[in-house]
Structures are given as C-alpha cells and as structure tokens.
C-alpha cells in the first residue's frame, strides 16, 4: 500500500493548523500503528464510521468534497468515502487532518508491547 507513505510525505511538507472544532471531532488514533490507523468520517444518520488510513489508495481534494478511495482490489471492489466541504480551504483542512492522523499513527508508541 503506497497511500500511507504518500500521506506521511505530504505531512512532512507541513500541514495546515487545525481549528478547535476540527480537533474536537477527531478522537485521534493511538500512536504506533500504521497498519491500523483510524480516521473518523462525518456521522451519517447516527452512525459514526471510520476508515483505516493504511488501506487508502488515493485522495481527491475539490472545492465541494474530499473523496477518499480505499480497500480496492480486483474488479472494482474498492470503496469511497466522500466528505462534503464548502470551499477549497475547508477541503485543505480535511487533508491536513488526514496527514496529521497518518503522522500520529507512524510515531512509535514506547509503552506498547510487540
């Protein structure tokens, strides 16, 4: 999976600062697991869903939505998560949150056991 290293490389280039509401919505995954790195999506009809950033294939950033493609395999078996946004600036904040979540997951967790 090449998506996580791409997200990490983008993170190293510098992420946008998070606003307070964005921080409150993001629970943040525990550090030290790039294989299981959850990112919360906006709730839909009372259901909170998260995606595993370790299986993200690509991210499309537009002025009206951020589309995250993940879990693809053969014959169109992949899935998409669409996060509606009101502007390109808001889309960039979502992308920054993705970068920060990926960076946190890649950090070693000194208290964890293998």
CNS distance restraints for C-alpha pairs under 8 A (distance, minus, plus):
assign (resid   1 and name CA) (resid  54 and name CA) 7.21 0.50 0.50
assign (resid   1 and name CA) (resid  55 and name CA) 6.51 0.50 0.50
assign (resid   1 and name CA) (resid  56 and name CA) 7.74 0.50 0.50
assign (resid   1 and name CA) (resid  57 and name CA) 7.25 0.50 0.50
assign (resid   2 and name CA) (resid   6 and name CA) 6.39 0.50 0.50
assign (resid   2 and name CA) (resid  57 and name CA) 7.14 0.50 0.50
assign (resid   3 and name CA) (resid   7 and name CA) 6.18 0.50 0.50
assign (resid   3 and name CA) (resid  53 and name CA) 7.93 0.50 0.50
assign (resid   3 and name CA) (resid  54 and name CA) 7.26 0.50 0.50
assign (resid   3 and name CA) (resid  55 and name CA) 7.20 0.50 0.50
assign (resid   3 and name CA) (resid  56 and name CA) 5.50 0.50 0.50
assign (resid   3 and name CA) (resid  57 and name CA) 5.13 0.50 0.50
assign (resid   3 and name CA) (resid  58 and name CA) 6.29 0.50 0.50
assign (resid   4 and name CA) (resid   8 and name CA) 6.11 0.50 0.50
assign (resid   4 and name CA) (resid  34 and name CA) 7.62 0.50 0.50
assign (resid   4 and name CA) (resid  53 and name CA) 6.55 0.50 0.50
assign (resid   4 and name CA) (resid  54 and name CA) 5.73 0.50 0.50
assign (resid   4 and name CA) (resid  55 and name CA) 7.65 0.50 0.50
assign (resid   4 and name CA) (resid  56 and name CA) 6.98 0.50 0.50
assign (resid   4 and name CA) (resid 102 and name CA) 6.83 0.50 0.50
assign (resid   5 and name CA) (resid   9 and name CA) 6.02 0.50 0.50
assign (resid   6 and name CA) (resid  10 and name CA) 6.18 0.50 0.50
assign (resid   7 and name CA) (resid  11 and name CA) 6.14 0.50 0.50
assign (resid   7 and name CA) (resid  98 and name CA) 7.49 0.50 0.50
assign (resid   7 and name CA) (resid  99 and name CA) 5.55 0.50 0.50
assign (resid   7 and name CA) (resid 102 and name CA) 6.57 0.50 0.50
assign (resid   8 and name CA) (resid  12 and name CA) 6.28 0.50 0.50
assign (resid   8 and name CA) (resid  99 and name CA) 6.36 0.50 0.50
assign (resid   8 and name CA) (resid 102 and name CA) 6.15 0.50 0.50
assign (resid   8 and name CA) (resid 103 and name CA) 5.85 0.50 0.50
assign (resid   9 and name CA) (resid  13 and name CA) 6.61 0.50 0.50
assign (resid  10 and name CA) (resid  14 and name CA) 7.02 0.50 0.50
assign (resid  10 and name CA) (resid  15 and name CA) 7.82 0.50 0.50
assign (resid  10 and name CA) (resid  99 and name CA) 6.83 0.50 0.50
assign (resid  11 and name CA) (resid  15 and name CA) 5.70 0.50 0.50
assign (resid  11 and name CA) (resid  96 and name CA) 7.59 0.50 0.50
assign (resid  11 and name CA) (resid  99 and name CA) 4.99 0.50 0.50
assign (resid  11 and name CA) (resid 100 and name CA) 6.64 0.50 0.50
assign (resid  11 and name CA) (resid 103 and name CA) 6.78 0.50 0.50
assign (resid  15 and name CA) (resid  96 and name CA) 5.09 0.50 0.50
assign (resid  15 and name CA) (resid  99 and name CA) 6.92 0.50 0.50
assign (resid  15 and name CA) (resid 100 and name CA) 7.28 0.50 0.50
assign (resid  16 and name CA) (resid  92 and name CA) 7.52 0.50 0.50
assign (resid  16 and name CA) (resid  93 and name CA) 6.40 0.50 0.50
assign (resid  16 and name CA) (resid  96 and name CA) 5.55 0.50 0.50
assign (resid  17 and name CA) (resid  93 and name CA) 7.72 0.50 0.50
assign (resid  17 and name CA) (resid  96 and name CA) 7.60 0.50 0.50
assign (resid  18 and name CA) (resid  22 and name CA) 6.10 0.50 0.50
assign (resid  18 and name CA) (resid  23 and name CA) 6.41 0.50 0.50
assign (resid  18 and name CA) (resid  93 and name CA) 6.82 0.50 0.50
assign (resid  18 and name CA) (resid  96 and name CA) 7.62 0.50 0.50
assign (resid  18 and name CA) (resid  97 and name CA) 7.29 0.50 0.50
assign (resid  19 and name CA) (resid  23 and name CA) 6.46 0.50 0.50
assign (resid  20 and name CA) (resid  24 and name CA) 6.29 0.50 0.50
assign (resid  21 and name CA) (resid  25 and name CA) 6.37 0.50 0.50
assign (resid  22 and name CA) (resid  26 and name CA) 6.40 0.50 0.50
assign (resid  23 and name CA) (resid  27 and name CA) 7.69 0.50 0.50
assign (resid  26 and name CA) (resid  39 and name CA) 7.67 0.50 0.50
assign (resid  26 and name CA) (resid  40 and name CA) 6.54 0.50 0.50
assign (resid  27 and name CA) (resid  40 and name CA) 7.71 0.50 0.50
assign (resid  28 and name CA) (resid  38 and name CA) 7.72 0.50 0.50
assign (resid  28 and name CA) (resid  39 and name CA) 7.43 0.50 0.50
assign (resid  28 and name CA) (resid 101 and name CA) 6.54 0.50 0.50
assign (resid  28 and name CA) (resid 104 and name CA) 7.97 0.50 0.50
assign (resid  29 and name CA) (resid  37 and name CA) 6.20 0.50 0.50
assign (resid  29 and name CA) (resid  38 and name CA) 5.89 0.50 0.50
assign (resid  29 and name CA) (resid  39 and name CA) 7.45 0.50 0.50
assign (resid  29 and name CA) (resid 101 and name CA) 6.94 0.50 0.50
assign (resid  29 and name CA) (resid 104 and name CA) 7.23 0.50 0.50
assign (resid  29 and name CA) (resid 105 and name CA) 6.61 0.50 0.50
assign (resid  30 and name CA) (resid 104 and name CA) 7.44 0.50 0.50
assign (resid  30 and name CA) (resid 105 and name CA) 6.62 0.50 0.50
assign (resid  31 and name CA) (resid 104 and name CA) 5.32 0.50 0.50
assign (resid  31 and name CA) (resid 105 and name CA) 4.60 0.50 0.50
assign (resid  31 and name CA) (resid 106 and name CA) 6.71 0.50 0.50
assign (resid  31 and name CA) (resid 107 and name CA) 5.56 0.50 0.50
assign (resid  31 and name CA) (resid 108 and name CA) 6.31 0.50 0.50
assign (resid  31 and name CA) (resid 109 and name CA) 5.44 0.50 0.50
assign (resid  32 and name CA) (resid 104 and name CA) 7.33 0.50 0.50
assign (resid  32 and name CA) (resid 105 and name CA) 5.07 0.50 0.50
assign (resid  32 and name CA) (resid 106 and name CA) 5.43 0.50 0.50
assign (resid  32 and name CA) (resid 107 and name CA) 5.02 0.50 0.50
assign (resid  32 and name CA) (resid 108 and name CA) 4.42 0.50 0.50
assign (resid  32 and name CA) (resid 109 and name CA) 4.71 0.50 0.50
assign (resid  33 and name CA) (resid  37 and name CA) 6.15 0.50 0.50
assign (resid  33 and name CA) (resid 105 and name CA) 4.97 0.50 0.50
assign (resid  33 and name CA) (resid 106 and name CA) 6.12 0.50 0.50
assign (resid  33 and name CA) (resid 107 and name CA) 7.79 0.50 0.50
assign (resid  33 and name CA) (resid 108 and name CA) 7.93 0.50 0.50
assign (resid  34 and name CA) (resid  53 and name CA) 7.78 0.50 0.50
assign (resid  34 and name CA) (resid  54 and name CA) 6.04 0.50 0.50
assign (resid  34 and name CA) (resid 102 and name CA) 7.19 0.50 0.50
assign (resid  34 and name CA) (resid 105 and name CA) 5.08 0.50 0.50
assign (resid  34 and name CA) (resid 106 and name CA) 5.27 0.50 0.50
assign (resid  35 and name CA) (resid  52 and name CA) 8.00 0.50 0.50
assign (resid  35 and name CA) (resid  53 and name CA) 7.99 0.50 0.50
assign (resid  35 and name CA) (resid  54 and name CA) 5.20 0.50 0.50
assign (resid  36 and name CA) (resid  52 and name CA) 5.92 0.50 0.50
assign (resid  36 and name CA) (resid  53 and name CA) 7.27 0.50 0.50
assign (resid  36 and name CA) (resid  54 and name CA) 6.15 0.50 0.50
assign (resid  37 and name CA) (resid  51 and name CA) 7.89 0.50 0.50
assign (resid  37 and name CA) (resid  52 and name CA) 5.10 0.50 0.50
assign (resid  37 and name CA) (resid  53 and name CA) 5.29 0.50 0.50
assign (resid  37 and name CA) (resid  54 and name CA) 6.10 0.50 0.50
assign (resid  37 and name CA) (resid 101 and name CA) 7.48 0.50 0.50
assign (resid  37 and name CA) (resid 102 and name CA) 6.93 0.50 0.50
assign (resid  37 and name CA) (resid 105 and name CA) 5.85 0.50 0.50
assign (resid  38 and name CA) (resid  50 and name CA) 5.79 0.50 0.50
assign (resid  38 and name CA) (resid  51 and name CA) 5.45 0.50 0.50
assign (resid  38 and name CA) (resid  52 and name CA) 4.62 0.50 0.50
assign (resid  38 and name CA) (resid  53 and name CA) 6.14 0.50 0.50
assign (resid  38 and name CA) (resid 101 and name CA) 7.84 0.50 0.50
assign (resid  39 and name CA) (resid  50 and name CA) 5.15 0.50 0.50
assign (resid  39 and name CA) (resid  51 and name CA) 5.33 0.50 0.50
assign (resid  39 and name CA) (resid  52 and name CA) 6.38 0.50 0.50
assign (resid  39 and name CA) (resid  53 and name CA) 6.65 0.50 0.50
assign (resid  39 and name CA) (resid  98 and name CA) 7.17 0.50 0.50
assign (resid  39 and name CA) (resid 101 and name CA) 6.80 0.50 0.50
assign (resid  40 and name CA) (resid  48 and name CA) 7.35 0.50 0.50
assign (resid  40 and name CA) (resid  49 and name CA) 6.05 0.50 0.50
assign (resid  40 and name CA) (resid  50 and name CA) 4.11 0.50 0.50
assign (resid  40 and name CA) (resid  51 and name CA) 6.55 0.50 0.50
assign (resid  41 and name CA) (resid  48 and name CA) 7.02 0.50 0.50
assign (resid  41 and name CA) (resid  49 and name CA) 5.65 0.50 0.50
assign (resid  41 and name CA) (resid  50 and name CA) 5.38 0.50 0.50
assign (resid  41 and name CA) (resid  51 and name CA) 7.28 0.50 0.50
assign (resid  41 and name CA) (resid  81 and name CA) 7.83 0.50 0.50
assign (resid  41 and name CA) (resid  83 and name CA) 7.26 0.50 0.50
assign (resid  42 and name CA) (resid  48 and name CA) 6.97 0.50 0.50
assign (resid  42 and name CA) (resid  49 and name CA) 7.42 0.50 0.50
assign (resid  42 and name CA) (resid  83 and name CA) 7.05 0.50 0.50
assign (resid  43 and name CA) (resid  47 and name CA) 5.42 0.50 0.50
assign (resid  43 and name CA) (resid  48 and name CA) 4.58 0.50 0.50
assign (resid  43 and name CA) (resid  49 and name CA) 6.58 0.50 0.50
assign (resid  44 and name CA) (resid  48 and name CA) 6.67 0.50 0.50
assign (resid  44 and name CA) (resid  49 and name CA) 7.99 0.50 0.50
assign (resid  52 and name CA) (resid  56 and name CA) 7.16 0.50 0.50
assign (resid  53 and name CA) (resid 102 and name CA) 6.90 0.50 0.50
assign (resid  55 and name CA) (resid  70 and name CA) 5.50 0.50 0.50
assign (resid  55 and name CA) (resid  71 and name CA) 5.53 0.50 0.50
assign (resid  56 and name CA) (resid  68 and name CA) 6.90 0.50 0.50
assign (resid  56 and name CA) (resid  69 and name CA) 5.90 0.50 0.50
assign (resid  56 and name CA) (resid  70 and name CA) 4.18 0.50 0.50
assign (resid  56 and name CA) (resid  71 and name CA) 6.62 0.50 0.50
assign (resid  57 and name CA) (resid  68 and name CA) 7.69 0.50 0.50
assign (resid  57 and name CA) (resid  69 and name CA) 5.54 0.50 0.50
assign (resid  57 and name CA) (resid  70 and name CA) 5.17 0.50 0.50
assign (resid  57 and name CA) (resid  71 and name CA) 7.37 0.50 0.50
assign (resid  57 and name CA) (resid  72 and name CA) 7.45 0.50 0.50
assign (resid  58 and name CA) (resid  68 and name CA) 6.09 0.50 0.50
assign (resid  58 and name CA) (resid  69 and name CA) 5.39 0.50 0.50
assign (resid  58 and name CA) (resid  70 and name CA) 7.22 0.50 0.50
assign (resid  59 and name CA) (resid  66 and name CA) 6.97 0.50 0.50
assign (resid  59 and name CA) (resid  67 and name CA) 5.63 0.50 0.50
assign (resid  59 and name CA) (resid  68 and name CA) 4.56 0.50 0.50
assign (resid  59 and name CA) (resid  69 and name CA) 6.28 0.50 0.50
assign (resid  60 and name CA) (resid  66 and name CA) 5.64 0.50 0.50
assign (resid  60 and name CA) (resid  67 and name CA) 4.98 0.50 0.50
assign (resid  60 and name CA) (resid  68 and name CA) 6.50 0.50 0.50
assign (resid  61 and name CA) (resid  65 and name CA) 6.50 0.50 0.50
assign (resid  61 and name CA) (resid  66 and name CA) 4.67 0.50 0.50
assign (resid  61 and name CA) (resid  67 and name CA) 6.60 0.50 0.50
assign (resid  61 and name CA) (resid  88 and name CA) 7.77 0.50 0.50
assign (resid  61 and name CA) (resid  91 and name CA) 6.22 0.50 0.50
assign (resid  61 and name CA) (resid  92 and name CA) 7.48 0.50 0.50
assign (resid  61 and name CA) (resid  95 and name CA) 7.65 0.50 0.50
assign (resid  62 and name CA) (resid  66 and name CA) 6.01 0.50 0.50
assign (resid  62 and name CA) (resid  88 and name CA) 6.19 0.50 0.50
assign (resid  62 and name CA) (resid  91 and name CA) 6.68 0.50 0.50
assign (resid  63 and name CA) (resid  85 and name CA) 6.85 0.50 0.50
assign (resid  63 and name CA) (resid  86 and name CA) 6.67 0.50 0.50
assign (resid  63 and name CA) (resid  87 and name CA) 4.64 0.50 0.50
assign (resid  63 and name CA) (resid  88 and name CA) 4.08 0.50 0.50
assign (resid  63 and name CA) (resid  89 and name CA) 7.72 0.50 0.50
assign (resid  63 and name CA) (resid  90 and name CA) 7.95 0.50 0.50
assign (resid  63 and name CA) (resid  91 and name CA) 6.47 0.50 0.50
assign (resid  64 and name CA) (resid  84 and name CA) 5.96 0.50 0.50
assign (resid  64 and name CA) (resid  85 and name CA) 5.01 0.50 0.50
assign (resid  64 and name CA) (resid  86 and name CA) 5.59 0.50 0.50
assign (resid  64 and name CA) (resid  87 and name CA) 6.03 0.50 0.50
assign (resid  64 and name CA) (resid  88 and name CA) 7.18 0.50 0.50
assign (resid  64 and name CA) (resid  91 and name CA) 7.65 0.50 0.50
assign (resid  65 and name CA) (resid  82 and name CA) 6.48 0.50 0.50
assign (resid  65 and name CA) (resid  83 and name CA) 5.42 0.50 0.50
assign (resid  65 and name CA) (resid  84 and name CA) 4.29 0.50 0.50
assign (resid  65 and name CA) (resid  85 and name CA) 4.98 0.50 0.50
assign (resid  65 and name CA) (resid  86 and name CA) 7.71 0.50 0.50
assign (resid  65 and name CA) (resid  91 and name CA) 6.65 0.50 0.50
assign (resid  66 and name CA) (resid  82 and name CA) 5.77 0.50 0.50
assign (resid  66 and name CA) (resid  83 and name CA) 5.11 0.50 0.50
assign (resid  66 and name CA) (resid  84 and name CA) 6.50 0.50 0.50
assign (resid  66 and name CA) (resid  85 and name CA) 7.22 0.50 0.50
assign (resid  66 and name CA) (resid  91 and name CA) 6.12 0.50 0.50
assign (resid  66 and name CA) (resid  94 and name CA) 7.50 0.50 0.50
assign (resid  66 and name CA) (resid  95 and name CA) 7.90 0.50 0.50
assign (resid  67 and name CA) (resid  80 and name CA) 6.56 0.50 0.50
assign (resid  67 and name CA) (resid  81 and name CA) 5.70 0.50 0.50
assign (resid  67 and name CA) (resid  82 and name CA) 4.52 0.50 0.50
assign (resid  67 and name CA) (resid  83 and name CA) 6.38 0.50 0.50
assign (resid  68 and name CA) (resid  80 and name CA) 5.51 0.50 0.50
assign (resid  68 and name CA) (resid  81 and name CA) 5.09 0.50 0.50
assign (resid  68 and name CA) (resid  82 and name CA) 6.41 0.50 0.50
assign (resid  69 and name CA) (resid  78 and name CA) 7.04 0.50 0.50
assign (resid  69 and name CA) (resid  79 and name CA) 5.85 0.50 0.50
assign (resid  69 and name CA) (resid  80 and name CA) 4.52 0.50 0.50
assign (resid  69 and name CA) (resid  81 and name CA) 6.56 0.50 0.50
assign (resid  70 and name CA) (resid  78 and name CA) 5.88 0.50 0.50
assign (resid  70 and name CA) (resid  79 and name CA) 5.47 0.50 0.50
assign (resid  70 and name CA) (resid  80 and name CA) 6.21 0.50 0.50
assign (resid  71 and name CA) (resid  77 and name CA) 7.41 0.50 0.50
assign (resid  71 and name CA) (resid  78 and name CA) 4.86 0.50 0.50
assign (resid  71 and name CA) (resid  79 and name CA) 6.06 0.50 0.50
assign (resid  72 and name CA) (resid  76 and name CA) 6.70 0.50 0.50
assign (resid  72 and name CA) (resid  77 and name CA) 5.27 0.50 0.50
assign (resid  72 and name CA) (resid  78 and name CA) 3.38 0.50 0.50
assign (resid  72 and name CA) (resid  79 and name CA) 6.58 0.50 0.50
assign (resid  73 and name CA) (resid  77 and name CA) 5.41 0.50 0.50
assign (resid  73 and name CA) (resid  78 and name CA) 6.09 0.50 0.50
assign (resid  85 and name CA) (resid  90 and name CA) 5.96 0.50 0.50
assign (resid  85 and name CA) (resid  91 and name CA) 5.93 0.50 0.50
assign (resid  86 and name CA) (resid  90 and name CA) 6.45 0.50 0.50
assign (resid  86 and name CA) (resid  91 and name CA) 7.80 0.50 0.50
assign (resid  87 and name CA) (resid  91 and name CA) 6.33 0.50 0.50
assign (resid  88 and name CA) (resid  92 and name CA) 6.12 0.50 0.50
assign (resid  89 and name CA) (resid  93 and name CA) 6.44 0.50 0.50
assign (resid  90 and name CA) (resid  94 and name CA) 6.50 0.50 0.50
assign (resid  91 and name CA) (resid  95 and name CA) 6.30 0.50 0.50
assign (resid  92 and name CA) (resid  96 and name CA) 6.09 0.50 0.50
assign (resid  93 and name CA) (resid  97 and name CA) 6.25 0.50 0.50
assign (resid  94 and name CA) (resid  98 and name CA) 6.36 0.50 0.50
assign (resid  95 and name CA) (resid  99 and name CA) 6.27 0.50 0.50
assign (resid  96 and name CA) (resid 100 and name CA) 6.13 0.50 0.50
assign (resid  97 and name CA) (resid 101 and name CA) 6.09 0.50 0.50
assign (resid  98 and name CA) (resid 102 and name CA) 6.22 0.50 0.50
assign (resid  99 and name CA) (resid 103 and name CA) 6.14 0.50 0.50
assign (resid 100 and name CA) (resid 104 and name CA) 6.14 0.50 0.50
assign (resid 101 and name CA) (resid 105 and name CA) 6.27 0.50 0.50
assign (resid 102 and name CA) (resid 106 and name CA) 6.31 0.50 0.50
assign (resid 103 and name CA) (resid 107 and name CA) 6.49 0.50 0.50
